[in-house]
Amino acid sequence: MIIPIRCYACGKPVAHLWEEYNERIAKGEEKSKVMEELGLKRFCCRALFLGHVDLIDTIAQFKKG
């Protein structure tokens, strides 16, 4: 859905990095390099970004009933 505000495991704030991460990946930069430059050094934070599936647009199509 939406990227969590904090990492589930360590509690580091990560939501503010999501847009920049997506923009840089879309430009063709290497994922590991982008995460390193954004300060995502822990495995748990990296896994959160790599495993995230953005479903908000898909869910928004359905009407609450």
N, C-alpha and C positions, 0 to 999 in steps of 0.2 A: 504494500500500500504506500504509505509515506515513510520516508527514512526516519528512524527514531531520533529523538533529540540527543540522547546519550547512548553510548555503547552499552549493551546488555551486561557484558562481563566486567569491564573495568570502570565504567561510569564516565569516561571521557566525553565531553560534548563533541558531536560529529555532524549534526544536521546542517550547520552553517557551511560545511565544506562540500556538500552534495552538489550544488549547482555548478561550482567551479570544476569539480571532478567530471561531471557529465559533459560540460562544454569542452574541456581539454581532451577527453576520450573521443568525442565526436570529431575533433580536429585531427585525430589519428595518433595522438601521443601514446606511449606505452603505459599501461595501467600501473605497473609497479613503480615506474619513475614518477608518475603523477602522485601516487599515494605517498611516496617518500618525501616529495617536495611539500605536500600538504601537511606533513607531520604525522601521518598514520603509520607508525612504526610497529605497533603491537599486532599480533596475529588476530586477536579478537576484533579489532577495529577494521582491519583489512577484510576479514571474512564477512563482516557486516556489509561493507560496500560491494564486495564481489558477489555476494549471495542475494542482494536486494533485487526484487522484481517490482517495477513500478506499475501497479495495477489501478491507480486512482482514475485514470481516464476510462478504463474498461468498466469499472464499478459505477462511475458517474452516469453511464448510459442507462442504467436501470432505475426505474421509478420506485420510490419507497412506498410500500403498499399497506 
